[in-house]
Amino acid sequence: MDKKLFGLLIALMTLALLGIIFVQWYWISNSYKSKESQFVTTVHQVLLDTADEIELREAEKYFELYNDLLKESENPESITFSELIYRIGNGKGNDAHLFSDGILEEDFKLSSSFLDTDVDSILFKKITTKKIKTRVTKGIDGVKNKIAKTETFSRLKPYERARFENAFSNISAKIPIHRRVTANDIKSIIKDELALRGINSDFQFAVYSNDLATKVRTQRFDLNPETTFKVSLFENEDLNVGYQLYVNFYEQEKDIFGSLIGMTILSLLFTGVIFVAFYSALSQLFKQRQISQIKNDFINNMTHEFKTPIATINLALDAINNPKVKASEEFTSKYLRMIRDENQRMHEQVENVLRISKLDKNELDLPKERYDLHDLIEDSISHIELIVEDRGGYINSHLGALQTNILVNESHMTNVIVNILDNAVKYSEDAPKIDIYTENVNNFVVLKIRDQGMGMSKSAVKKIFEKFYRVPTGDIHNVKGHGLGLSYVKRILDDHDAQVSVESDQGKGSTFIIKLHLIS
């Protein structure tokens, strides 16, 4: 994939993910603000209804007492009767209707003991309406009239109540607040009002008078402007007195967020799924791009590895066809041996690739037998020793382990050690300097192969055992290979239940550490 197109695709995917996250955050933020506003509006309405209910209960309580006292009172202080009489005819001169509407006002002096005030007595009016309907019908003889009369009496309770409440508000203003309402009453009313609106929130409250707390309050109330709501209580505009009911919702934010928790969790969950999918897709894109690059490097390296032996074989065949060379048995043998060696070299390259393929498919059969690790090391050194000496280097053995019997596949374990030694030679810019150590640690024998080559970065160390991975060296062809050697090492050691790790400092060299189980 083109680098610019790849970068654009990543940028668009990232922008889309950030857009989704922003929209989710914006939705949650707006929902929270909306719920908060709704909560505040609802609580204000609750407090208004609570104040009305408290005042209504008090008025009803004393109005019933007042009503009972009126019923028991027989002698009013004064009586006033007002009457309005009017006549309505039917227009034919036969029938007529007379109406009488009267209002009876009786003034009573009632004891104020039921109000718990210092006033001895209070004047109240009892108002009764009297309605008389008279129907006058002429007789058949035209002389004697027939008269039908209907009388009705009724108390004007709504009017009386309005007058009572108006008078009572001025009188009750002198009653201490703790006698007018209790903390339990306020708590019960607030709870009921909140429940009607679907709010189940803990609250504390207090009644204040002129910014001073009264006895009517809960124990844990604290006046916090951020979470406290206020409403007027028993307000009297005539006397300019009243109280303030403060209610504090300590868990306001928790309650608001609690109403959004379900949708918020689902939103975050789906956002998380999108993020995981995005991350997975991004990882796959990078991985596929990396595989594509590795594949190209592998093809280039394999081509390079085969190009030289093929060219050598072609030259050797051309030389054999030369009549002068045919005449010399020595030259013919030399070129045939060269062809055989180069053919063997290509065969080994193909075998390495096939071996890794079999390992991937778990088709490689690894029969294991008892071997001495030191013997395997010496055998491995013999494969690489001449190359090291030719480059003016050395391989020193420091075999300090006393117990070295292990259960391994001889061929593959030898290949493991040879591969590591071969890498030590390849990645040494100067003369290869290799030291091999063994030691016993508990029930293990530890093999360390240390070189003084170019070393690796920390990022390279993490990828060193990945298939086809090769440590960058500037020119891709200056170190021969195809990135399969250490992948093969890791797979073989995994099959032997062994551990392998690398310690490396760039410019100072690397140490490969292999930990193998001992057998008795």
C-alpha positions in Angstrom: 0.0 0.0 0.0 1.2 3.5 -0.9 2.6 5.4 2.1 0.5 8.5 1.5 -2.7 6.4 1.1 -1.8 4.4 4.2 -1.2 7.6 6.2 -4.5 9.1 4.9 -6.4 6.0 5.9 -5.0 6.0 9.4 -5.7 9.7 9.8 -9.3 9.3 8.6 -9.9 6.3 10.9 -8.4 8.2 13.9 -10.5 11.3 13.1 -13.6 9.1 12.9 -12.9 7.5 16.3 -12.1 10.9 17.9 -15.4 12.2 16.4 -17.4 9.3 17.9 -15.7 9.8 21.3 -16.4 13.6 21.2 -20.1 13.0 20.2 -20.5 10.5 23.1 -18.9 12.9 25.5 -21.0 15.8 24.2 -24.2 13.7 24.6 -23.4 12.6 28.1 -22.4 16.2 29.1 -25.7 17.6 27.7 -27.7 14.8 29.2 -26.2 15.5 32.6 -26.9 19.3 32.3 -30.5 18.5 31.2 -31.0 16.1 34.1 -29.4 18.7 36.5 -31.8 21.4 35.2 -34.7 19.0 35.5 -33.7 18.0 39.0 -33.4 21.7 40.1 -36.8 22.6 38.6 -38.5 19.5 40.2 -36.9 20.2 43.6 -38.1 23.9 43.5 -41.6 22.7 42.7 -41.4 20.1 45.5 -40.4 22.8 48.0 -43.2 25.1 46.8 -45.8 22.3 47.2 -44.3 21.4 50.5 -44.6 25.0 51.8 -48.2 25.1 50.6 -49.0 21.8 52.2 -47.6 22.8 55.5 -49.5 26.0 55.6 -52.7 24.3 54.4 -52.5 21.6 57.1 -52.1 24.3 59.8 -55.0 26.3 58.4 -57.2 23.2 58.2 -56.3 22.1 61.7 -57.3 25.4 63.3 -60.3 26.0 61.0 -61.8 22.7 62.2 -61.3 23.8 65.8 -62.8 27.2 65.0 -65.8 25.5 63.3 -66.4 23.2 66.3 -66.3 26.3 68.6 -68.8 28.1 66.5 -71.2 25.2 66.7 -71.0 25.3 70.4 -71.5 29.1 70.7 -75.2 30.1 71.1 -75.1 33.8 71.9 -73.6 36.0 69.3 -72.2 39.4 70.2 -74.2 41.0 67.5 -76.5 40.1 64.6 -76.8 41.8 61.2 -79.3 40.7 58.5 -79.3 42.1 55.0 -82.0 41.2 52.5 -82.7 41.8 48.9 -86.2 41.2 47.5 -87.2 41.3 43.8 -90.1 40.2 41.6 -90.1 38.5 38.2 -93.2 38.1 36.1 -93.9 35.7 33.2 -95.2 38.5 30.9 -98.8 37.1 30.7 -100.1 38.4 34.0 -100.9 34.9 35.4 -97.8 33.9 37.5 -95.2 35.9 39.4 -92.0 34.9 41.3 -90.7 36.7 44.3 -87.1 36.2 45.4 -85.5 37.1 48.7 -81.7 36.8 49.2 -80.6 37.5 52.7 -77.2 37.3 54.5 -77.2 36.8 58.3 -73.9 37.9 60.0 -73.4 36.8 63.5 -70.3 38.1 65.4 -68.9 35.7 68.0 -66.2 36.3 70.6 -64.1 33.1 70.8 -61.5 32.1 73.3 -58.0 32.2 71.7 -56.8 29.2 73.8 -57.0 26.9 70.8 -54.4 29.1 69.0 -51.9 29.1 71.8 -51.5 32.9 71.7 -51.4 35.6 74.4 -54.6 37.2 73.0 -57.6 36.6 75.4 -60.3 36.4 72.8 -60.8 36.8 69.0 -63.8 38.1 67.1 -65.1 35.9 64.2 -68.1 36.1 62.0 -70.5 33.3 61.2 -72.2 34.0 57.9 -75.4 32.3 56.8 -77.3 32.8 53.6 -81.1 32.7 53.5 -82.9 32.3 50.2 -86.7 32.4 49.8 -88.5 31.7 46.5 -92.2 32.5 46.4 -94.5 31.6 43.4 -97.8 33.4 43.2 -100.4 31.9 40.8 -103.9 33.4 40.2 -106.8 31.2 41.1 -109.3 29.8 38.6 -112.0 32.3 39.8 -109.5 35.1 39.3 -109.9 36.3 42.9 -108.0 33.9 45.2 -104.2 33.5 44.5 -102.2 30.3 45.2 -98.8 30.9 47.0 -95.9 28.4 47.0 -92.8 29.3 49.2 -89.4 27.6 49.3 -86.7 28.5 51.9 -83.0 27.4 52.0 -80.2 28.1 54.5 -76.5 27.6 54.0 -73.2 28.5 55.6 -70.7 30.5 53.5 -67.8 28.3 54.5 -65.4 29.3 51.7 -65.9 33.0 52.4 -65.6 32.3 56.2 -62.5 30.3 55.6 -60.9 33.0 53.5 -61.6 35.6 56.2 -60.4 33.1 58.8 -57.1 32.4 57.0 -56.5 36.1 56.5 -57.0 36.8 60.2 -55.3 33.6 61.3 -52.1 34.4 59.4 -51.6 37.6 61.4 -52.5 35.9 64.7 -50.4 32.7 64.1 -47.3 34.8 63.2 -46.9 35.2 67.0 -46.8 31.4 67.5 -43.2 29.9 67.7 -42.3 27.9 64.6 -41.7 24.6 66.6 -45.4 24.8 67.7 -46.7 25.3 64.2 -44.8 22.5 62.5 -42.5 19.6 63.5 -39.3 18.3 61.7 -41.0 14.9 61.2 -44.0 16.6 59.5 -41.7 18.5 57.1 -39.6 15.4 56.4 -42.7 13.3 55.7 -44.2 15.9 53.3 -40.9 16.3 51.4 -40.5 12.6 51.0 -44.1 12.2 49.7 -43.6 15.1 47.2 -40.3 13.7 46.0 -41.8 10.2 45.6 -44.6 11.5 43.5 -42.0 12.8 41.1 -39.9 9.7 41.1 -37.0 11.1 43.2 -35.5 8.9 45.9 -32.8 11.1 47.2 -31.4 11.6 50.7 -31.8 15.2 52.0 -31.4 17.3 55.1 -33.3 20.5 56.0 -33.7 23.3 58.4 -36.1 26.2 59.0 -34.5 29.6 59.4 -35.8 32.9 60.7 -33.9 36.1 59.7 -30.8 33.9 58.7 -30.9 32.2 62.1 -31.5 28.5 62.4 -34.6 27.4 64.4 -35.2 24.2 66.4 -37.0 22.7 63.4 -34.2 21.0 61.5 -32.4 17.7 61.0 -29.2 17.0 62.8 -26.8 16.7 59.8 -28.0 19.8 57.9 -25.2 22.0 56.6 -26.0 25.2 54.7 -24.1 24.7 51.5 -25.0 27.2 48.7 -24.1 24.7 45.9 -26.5 22.0 47.0 -29.1 23.8 49.1 -32.5 24.9 47.9 -34.7 27.6 49.6 -38.4 28.3 49.8 -40.4 30.8 51.9 -42.6 29.4 54.7 -45.5 31.0 56.6 -44.7 34.3 54.9 -46.8 37.3 56.1 -46.5 40.4 53.9 -48.7 42.5 56.2 -46.4 42.0 59.2 -43.3 41.5 57.1 -42.4 38.3 58.9 -41.8 34.7 57.8 -39.5 31.8 57.7 -37.2 30.1 55.1 -37.1 26.4 54.6 -33.7 25.2 53.4 -33.3 21.7 52.0 -29.9 20.3 51.2 -29.4 17.4 48.7 -25.9 16.1 49.5 -26.0 13.4 46.8 -27.4 15.6 44.1 -24.6 14.8 41.6 -24.7 11.1 42.4 -28.5 10.9 41.9 -28.3 12.8 38.6 -25.5 10.6 37.3 -27.4 7.6 38.6 -30.3 8.4 36.3 -27.9 8.4 33.4 -25.7 5.4 34.5 -27.5 2.8 32.3 -27.2 4.7 29.0 -23.7 6.0 30.0 -22.4 2.4 30.5 -23.9 1.3 27.2 -22.5 4.3 25.5 -19.0 3.7 27.0 -19.3 0.0 26.2 -20.1 0.5 22.6 -17.4 3.2 22.4 -15.0 0.7 23.9 -16.0 -1.9 21.3 -15.5 0.6 18.5 -12.1 1.5 20.0 -11.1 -2.1 20.3 -12.2 -2.7 16.7 -10.3 0.4 15.6 -7.2 -0.7 17.5 -7.5 -4.2 16.1 -8.0 -2.9 12.5 -5.1 -0.5 12.9 -2.9 -3.3 14.3 -3.8 -5.6 11.4 -3.0 -2.8 8.9 0.4 -2.2 10.5 1.0 -5.9 10.7 0.0 -6.5 7.1 2.2 -3.6 6.0 5.0 -5.0 8.0 4.4 -8.5 6.6 4.4 -7.0 3.1 7.7 -5.3 3.8 9.2 -8.5 5.4 8.0 -10.5 2.4 9.7 -8.2 0.0 12.9 -8.3 2.1 12.7 -12.1 2.3 12.2 -12.4 -1.5 15.1 -10.0 -2.1 17.4 -11.9 0.3 16.4 -15.3 -1.0 17.0 -14.1 -4.5 20.4 -12.8 -3.4 21.1 -16.2 -1.7 20.3 -18.2 -4.8 21.8 -15.8 -7.3 25.4 -16.4 -6.3 25.3 -20.3 -6.3 23.3 -20.3 -9.6 25.9 -18.0 -11.2 28.7 -20.1 -9.8 27.1 -23.3 -11.2 26.6 -21.7 -14.6 30.3 -20.6 -14.7 31.4 -24.1 -13.6 29.3 -25.7 -16.3 30.7 -23.3 -19.0 34.2 -24.2 -17.8 33.6 -27.9 -17.9 32.4 -27.5 -21.5 35.8 -25.9 -22.3 38.0 -28.5 -24.2 41.1 -27.6 -22.2 39.3 -28.2 -18.9 37.8 -31.5 -20.2 41.3 -32.7 -20.9 42.3 -32.1 -17.3 40.8 -34.5 -14.7 41.9 -32.2 -11.9 40.0 -29.2 -13.2 37.0 -31.3 -14.0 36.8 -32.6 -10.5 37.3 -29.1 -9.1 34.4 -27.7 -11.0 32.2 -30.7 -10.3 32.9 -30.3 -6.6 32.1 -26.6 -6.9 28.7 -27.4 -8.5 28.0 -30.0 -5.8 28.8 -27.5 -3.0 26.7 -24.7 -4.4 23.9 -27.1 -5.0 24.2 -28.3 -1.4 24.1 -24.6 -0.3 20.8 -24.0 -2.2 19.4 -27.3 -0.8 20.2 -26.1 2.8 18.4 -22.8 2.2 15.3 -24.6 0.9 15.4 -27.0 3.9 15.5 -24.1 6.3 12.3 -22.6 4.8 10.6 -26.0 4.7 11.6 -26.7 8.3 10.0 -23.5 9.5 6.9 -24.3 7.5 6.7 -27.7 9.2 7.2 -26.2 12.6 4.3 -23.8 11.9 2.0 -26.7 11.1 3.4 -28.8 14.0 4.4 -31.5 11.5 8.1 -31.7 12.5 8.9 -34.9 14.4 11.5 -34.3 17.1 12.6 -37.6 18.7 14.6 -36.8 21.8 17.5 -38.7 23.5 20.0 -38.2 26.3 23.0 -36.0 25.3 25.8 -34.1 27.0 25.4 -30.4 26.3 29.1 -29.9 26.2 29.5 -32.5 23.4 26.8 -30.6 21.4 28.6 -27.3 22.0 31.9 -28.8 20.8 30.2 -30.2 17.7 28.6 -26.9 16.9 31.8 -25.0 17.3 33.4 -27.3 14.7 30.9 -26.2 12.1 31.8 -22.5 12.5 35.4 -22.6 13.7 37.1 -22.3 10.3 35.0 -19.2 9.3 35.9 -17.5 12.6 39.6 -18.2 12.2 39.5 -17.1 8.6 38.2 -13.7 9.8 40.9 -13.5 12.5 38.5 -14.0 15.4 38.1 -16.6 18.2 35.6 -18.8 20.0 36.5 -19.4 23.7 34.7 -22.0 25.8 34.1 -21.5 29.5 32.2 -24.7 30.3 31.7 -24.5 34.1 28.6 -26.6 34.4 29.1 -29.9 36.3 25.8 -31.5 35.3 25.1 -31.4 31.6 22.8 -34.3 30.7 19.8 -33.1 28.7 16.9 -34.7 26.7 17.1 -33.2 23.2 17.0 -33.9 19.5 20.7 -33.9 18.6 20.4 -32.6 15.1 18.0 -29.7 15.9 19.7 -28.7 19.1 23.0 -28.5 17.2 21.4 -26.4 14.6 20.1 -24.1 17.3 23.6 -23.5 18.7 25.1 -23.2 15.2 22.5 -20.6 14.2 23.3 -18.4 17.2 27.0 -18.8 16.6 26.5 -18.0 12.9 24.6 -14.8 13.8 27.4 -13.8 16.1 29.8 -14.1 13.2 27.5 -12.3 10.7 26.8 -9.4 13.0 30.4 -8.8 14.0 31.8 -6.0 11.8 35.4 -6.7 12.9 37.0 -10.1 13.8 34.4 -12.2 15.6 35.0 -12.5 19.4 32.7 -15.2 20.9 32.6 -16.6 24.4 30.5 -19.6 25.4 29.6 -20.2 29.1 27.7 -23.0 30.9 26.6 -23.1 34.5 24.1 -25.0 36.7 21.2 -23.2 38.2 18.9 -25.4 40.4 17.6 -28.2 38.1 18.7 -26.4 34.9 21.8 -26.0 32.8 22.3 -22.5 31.4 24.1 -21.9 28.1 25.3 -18.3 27.4 26.8 -17.3 24.0 28.3 -13.8 24.1 29.6 -11.8 21.2 31.2 -8.4 20.8 29.4 -7.5 17.6 27.2 -4.5 16.7 24.4 -5.4 19.2 20.8 -4.5 19.0 18.3 -1.8 20.1 15.7 -2.6 22.7 13.0 -2.5 20.0 14.9 -5.0 17.9 15.4 -7.3 21.0 11.6 -7.6 21.3 11.2 -8.7 17.7 14.3 -10.8 17.3 12.5 -14.2 17.4 9.7 -13.2 15.0 9.7 -15.0 11.7 11.4 -13.1 8.8 12.6 -10.3 11.1 16.1 -9.1 10.5 18.0 -6.5 12.6 18.4 -3.4 10.4 22.0 -2.9 9.3 21.8 -0.1 6.7 22.3 -2.2 3.6 19.9 -5.0 3.5 22.4 -7.3 1.7 25.5 -6.7 3.7 24.5 -9.5 6.1 23.3 -12.6 4.4 20.2 -14.4 5.6 16.4 -14.4 5.4 15.3 -13.9 9.0 14.3 -17.5 9.7 17.3 -18.6 11.9 16.2 -17.2 15.3 12.6 -17.9 14.6 13.6 -21.5 14.1 15.7 -21.4 17.3 12.7 -20.2 19.4 10.4 -22.9 18.0 12.9 -25.7 18.6 13.6 -24.6 22.2 9.8 -24.2 22.8 9.4 -27.8 21.7 12.1 -28.8 24.2 10.4 -26.8 27.0 13.5 -24.6 27.2 13.8 -20.9 27.6 15.7 -18.4 25.5 16.3 -14.7 26.1 18.6 -12.0 24.8 20.6 -9.3 26.5 22.1 -6.7 24.1 23.6 -3.2 24.0 23.9 -1.5 20.7 27.5 -1.2 19.7 28.7 -3.5 22.5 27.4 -6.9 21.5 24.7 -9.5 22.5 24.3 -12.4 24.8 21.9 -15.3 24.1 20.9 -17.2 27.2 19.4 -20.7 26.9 17.9 -22.5 29.9 17.5 -26.3 29.6 16.1 -28.9 31.9 18.6 -31.4 33.4 17.8 -35.1 33.5 19.3 -37.6 35.9 
